[in-house]
């Protein structure tokens, strides 16, 4: 039969063992939480980078669509201008060419729609503010380009209007993309977009 002193010794031994065991568990929990935090930060960074890449690709595609649309309209204007200025051109010919230029501008504006819609539909997490701002700025740029083409489709005199609003949107999109860039290579890529805009 154990003595009372022996029972106390065993109890003290177990209590010390329990304290060490508790500290080991606390240390494991802290290390686990730290590992989860680091993993979460790295995963969030990777997701931000992926979102940026999608926005940049959408904006670059939109820029290419706009450049093609603009060249198409300018090409039609260059074709029609000499004919419109001829003294012997009939009113029907002039009206027909003007309709053709406006139709080209309208079709060019329609060609921007799918790219703008896919850019606006990109899923970006709500707490990724810079990526959201970049998406919205690029979408705003494409909306302004669409507006410009629709102005020409409505009235050919819009060809003579300055493109300040469009250039402002391009500068805003470039700034938003640069702010959203996660990696140095992404910053370099963002700085090249709309490089021809002063």
Beta strands, then each sheet from edge to edge (+ up, - down):
end
